[in-house]
Structures are given as structure tokens and as C-alpha cells.
Amino acid sequence: MTTTPATRYRALVADLVTASRRHETALTAAGSSHADGTATIDHDLVAADDAVIAATARAAHAQRLVAQTDLAAGALWDELKQIRGRRGRRLGPVPGPVPLADQPPTPSPDPIALLEAAAARIDRARHGGEKLPPLILPALFALGAACAAVVAVLAVFLQGHGPLGLLAGWLALLGAPLSGLLPARELADQRYGARLDPGAIGLIILAGMLATATVTLS
């Protein structure tokens, strides 16, 4: 069947309308995609700006904390030097921070807690420490006796190994009654925040003398 010019014209117009609609649809989709992409980029930029602002605030807070910690550490170091008197001059300036590479792989302690503990120890040193509780006296007696007994046994063992052993044994035997003073002082300081008074020191030495005599005479 022969197609008339009018029929061909209407077909061409229909194709043109269809192509125009496809073009408009594609253009609308492209515009929407561009708008969505622009919105996403704007959102990412705003989020990046917020992250930079937050990081800057944290860095500023960390710097202030470091500065305050350094000032507090310097003040405590000066107090320590004053308490130590002439020996405090040997301490020199405040030690620098330990590099991260030299620190053990453990959680870092709280600097504020460390400063508070140092301040408490300096305050105890200034006031002579807390009063030694009476309940610790039996433990100090037992500690002095145990340390002296161990040293006395070692001294007796050394005395049976030639002249040098005999000399070393006698020296260890003389120091045996005093061997409990150092661990007793650490116990009183670490556990009770106190210092050994003359009565406690005499009790420890008495216990050490009794233990030493028991070991040497047995």
C-alpha cells in the first residue's frame, strides 16, 4: 500500500514529539542527579568543616591541659626541692616527658591522678606523715623478725665457707637486726601513708635482735 505524504508527515511529527519527550525526561533526570550530587557534596563539605572545628577544639583543650599539667608539675617539683633542703639542689630542673617510643604498651595513667598523688605525698612529707596506727605494730614486729631471721640464716651459711665467707657472715649478722627497717618503712608509707616513729623502729630492731639470737644460738 502506498503511503501518502500526509501520513508520512504525521509519522514524522509523532517521532519528533516522542524524541522531544525523551529529551525532556533525560534533561530532568540529569538536573535532578546534578542537584542530588551537589547536595551530597555540600553535606560532605559541611561535615568536614564540623570535623575540623571539633578537632581544633580538642587540640586546643589538649594544649591547655598540657600547659596546666606542666605548671602543676613545676610547682610540685619546687615544693619537693624545698622540703629536701640542700639535697633538693641536686634534683635540677623538672624532668622532661618520656618519649612515647620508650613507654610500655599499657594504657597511659591519668596525669591529674599522678599529680594529686605526688601532692599528697609531698604534703605528708611536710607534716611528717600520718600517725602510725597501733594495729600495725604486731605486723612490724613479725616483719622485723622475719627479715632478721633470713639474713641471720644467710650469715650462718656464709661463715662456713672460708675466711671471706666468715667475714661476710659476721657483717651480715651485725646488720641482721636492722634488715627489717627498710621494708617496714615502705609498708608504713605505701599502706598507711605514715612514717616509722622511734617506738616502731625500736620494736623492729628488738624483733630483729631476738630472731638473730634465736638463729645463731639454735
C-alpha positions as CSV (number, residue, x, y, z in Angstrom):
1,M,0.0,0.0,0.0
2,T,1.3,3.4,-1.0
3,T,2.0,5.8,1.9
4,T,0.7,9.3,1.3
5,P,2.7,12.4,2.1
6,A,0.2,13.4,4.8
7,T,0.7,10.0,6.5
8,R,4.5,10.3,6.4
9,Y,4.2,13.8,7.8
10,R,2.1,12.7,10.7
11,A,4.5,9.9,11.4
12,L,7.5,12.3,11.4
13,V,5.6,14.6,13.8
14,A,4.9,11.7,16.1
15,D,8.5,10.7,16.1
16,L,9.6,14.3,16.8
17,V,7.2,14.5,19.8
18,T,8.4,11.2,21.2
19,A,12.1,12.3,20.8
20,S,11.2,15.7,22.4
21,R,9.7,13.9,25.4
22,R,12.7,11.6,25.8
23,H,14.9,14.6,25.7
24,E,12.9,16.4,28.4
25,T,12.9,13.3,30.6
26,A,16.6,12.8,30.2
27,L,17.2,16.5,30.9
28,T,15.0,16.4,34.0
29,A,16.8,13.3,35.3
30,A,20.2,14.9,34.6
31,G,19.2,18.0,36.5
32,S,17.9,16.0,39.5
33,S,21.1,13.9,39.5
34,H,23.2,17.1,39.4
35,A,21.2,18.6,42.3
36,D,21.5,15.4,44.4
37,G,25.2,15.3,43.7
38,T,25.6,19.0,44.6
39,A,23.7,18.5,47.8
40,T,25.8,15.5,48.7
41,I,29.0,17.4,48.1
42,D,27.7,20.3,50.2
43,H,26.8,18.0,53.0
44,D,30.2,16.4,52.9
45,L,31.9,19.8,53.0
46,V,29.8,20.9,56.0
47,A,30.6,17.6,57.8
48,A,34.3,18.1,57.0
49,D,34.2,21.7,58.3
50,D,32.5,20.5,61.5
51,A,35.1,17.7,62.0
52,V,38.0,20.3,61.5
53,I,36.3,22.6,64.1
54,A,35.9,19.8,66.6
55,A,39.5,18.6,66.1
56,T,40.8,22.1,66.5
57,A,38.8,22.5,69.8
58,R,40.1,19.1,71.1
59,A,43.7,20.1,70.2
60,A,43.3,23.5,72.0
61,H,41.9,21.7,75.0
62,A,44.8,19.2,75.0
63,Q,47.3,22.1,74.8
64,R,45.6,23.8,77.7
65,L,45.7,20.6,79.7
66,V,49.4,20.1,78.9
67,A,50.2,23.6,79.9
68,Q,48.3,23.3,83.2
69,T,49.9,19.9,83.9
70,D,53.4,21.4,83.3
71,L,52.7,24.3,85.6
72,A,51.4,22.0,88.3
73,A,54.3,19.6,87.9
74,G,56.8,22.5,88.1
75,A,55.1,23.8,91.3
76,L,55.2,20.4,92.9
77,W,58.9,20.0,91.9
78,D,59.8,23.3,93.6
79,E,58.0,22.2,96.7
80,L,59.9,18.9,96.7
81,K,63.2,20.7,96.4
82,Q,62.3,23.0,99.3
83,I,61.4,20.0,101.5
84,R,64.6,18.2,100.7
85,G,66.6,21.3,101.7
86,R,70.2,21.2,100.5
87,R,69.7,17.8,98.9
88,G,67.0,19.4,96.7
89,R,69.5,21.4,94.8
90,R,70.8,18.1,93.2
91,L,67.4,17.5,91.7
92,G,67.8,20.1,89.0
93,P,65.0,21.2,86.7
94,V,61.8,19.3,86.2
95,P,62.5,16.1,84.1
96,G,61.2,16.2,80.6
97,P,58.4,13.9,79.3
98,V,59.3,10.3,78.4
99,P,59.0,9.7,74.6
100,L,56.1,7.5,73.6
101,A,58.6,5.0,72.0
102,D,60.2,4.4,75.4
103,Q,56.9,3.9,77.3
104,P,55.5,0.4,77.8
105,P,52.5,-0.6,75.7
106,T,50.0,-0.1,78.5
107,P,47.2,2.5,79.0
108,S,48.7,5.8,80.0
109,P,48.0,6.8,83.6
110,D,45.9,9.9,84.3
111,P,48.3,12.9,84.7
112,I,45.8,14.6,87.1
113,A,45.7,11.5,89.4
114,L,49.5,11.3,89.3
115,L,49.9,14.9,90.3
116,E,47.3,14.5,93.1
117,A,49.2,11.5,94.4
118,A,52.5,13.4,94.3
119,A,50.9,16.4,96.0
120,A,49.6,14.1,98.8
121,R,53.0,12.5,99.3
122,I,54.7,15.9,99.5
123,D,52.1,17.2,102.0
124,R,52.7,14.1,104.1
125,A,56.4,14.7,104.0
126,R,56.0,18.3,105.0
127,H,53.8,17.4,108.0
128,G,55.8,14.3,108.9
129,G,53.3,11.7,107.7
130,E,50.2,10.3,109.3
131,K,50.2,8.8,112.7
132,L,51.2,5.1,112.7
133,P,48.1,3.0,113.6
134,P,48.7,0.7,116.7
135,L,47.3,-2.3,114.8
136,I,50.3,-2.3,112.6
137,L,52.8,-2.8,115.4
138,P,52.4,-6.7,115.5
139,A,52.9,-6.8,111.8
140,L,56.1,-4.7,112.1
141,F,57.4,-6.9,114.8
142,A,56.8,-10.0,112.7
143,L,58.3,-8.3,109.6
144,G,61.4,-7.3,111.6
145,A,61.8,-10.8,113.0
146,A,61.3,-12.5,109.6
147,C,63.8,-10.3,107.8
148,A,66.4,-10.7,110.5
149,A,66.0,-14.5,110.5
150,V,66.5,-14.7,106.8
151,V,69.7,-12.5,107.0
152,A,70.9,-14.5,110.0
153,V,70.5,-17.8,108.2
154,L,72.4,-16.4,105.3
155,A,75.1,-15.2,107.6
156,V,75.5,-18.6,109.3
157,F,75.7,-20.2,105.9
158,L,78.5,-17.8,104.7
159,Q,80.5,-18.3,107.9
160,G,81.2,-21.9,106.9
161,H,82.8,-21.0,103.6
162,G,86.4,-19.9,104.3
163,P,87.8,-16.6,105.7
164,L,86.0,-14.3,103.3
165,G,82.7,-16.1,104.0
166,L,83.4,-15.8,107.7
167,L,83.9,-12.1,107.4
168,A,80.9,-11.6,105.2
169,G,78.8,-13.7,107.6
170,W,79.8,-11.6,110.6
171,L,79.0,-8.4,108.8
172,A,75.6,-9.8,107.7
173,L,75.0,-11.0,111.2
174,L,75.7,-7.5,112.6
175,G,73.2,-5.9,110.2
176,A,70.5,-8.6,110.6
177,P,68.6,-6.8,113.4
178,L,68.3,-3.7,111.1
179,S,67.3,-5.5,108.0
180,G,63.5,-5.1,108.6
181,L,63.6,-1.3,108.8
182,L,63.5,-0.7,105.0
183,P,60.6,-3.0,104.2
184,A,58.8,-1.8,107.3
185,R,59.2,1.8,106.2
186,E,57.9,1.0,102.8
187,L,54.9,-0.8,104.3
188,A,54.0,2.1,106.6
189,D,54.4,4.6,103.8
190,Q,52.6,2.8,101.0
191,R,49.8,1.2,103.1
192,Y,49.1,3.9,105.7
193,G,50.9,7.0,104.5
194,A,52.8,7.2,107.8
195,R,56.4,7.2,109.0
196,L,58.0,5.0,111.5
197,D,58.2,6.6,114.9
198,P,61.1,5.9,117.4
199,G,58.9,3.3,119.2
200,A,58.2,1.4,116.0
201,I,61.8,1.5,115.0
202,G,62.8,0.2,118.4
203,L,60.2,-2.6,118.2
204,I,61.5,-3.7,114.8
205,I,65.1,-3.7,116.0
206,L,64.1,-5.7,119.1
207,A,62.4,-8.3,117.0
208,G,65.4,-8.5,114.7
209,M,67.8,-9.0,117.7
210,L,65.6,-11.7,119.1
211,A,65.3,-13.5,115.7
212,T,69.1,-13.2,115.1
213,A,69.9,-14.6,118.6
214,T,67.5,-17.4,118.1
215,V,69.1,-18.4,114.7
216,T,72.6,-18.1,115.9
217,L,72.0,-20.0,119.2
218,S,70.0,-22.8,117.7
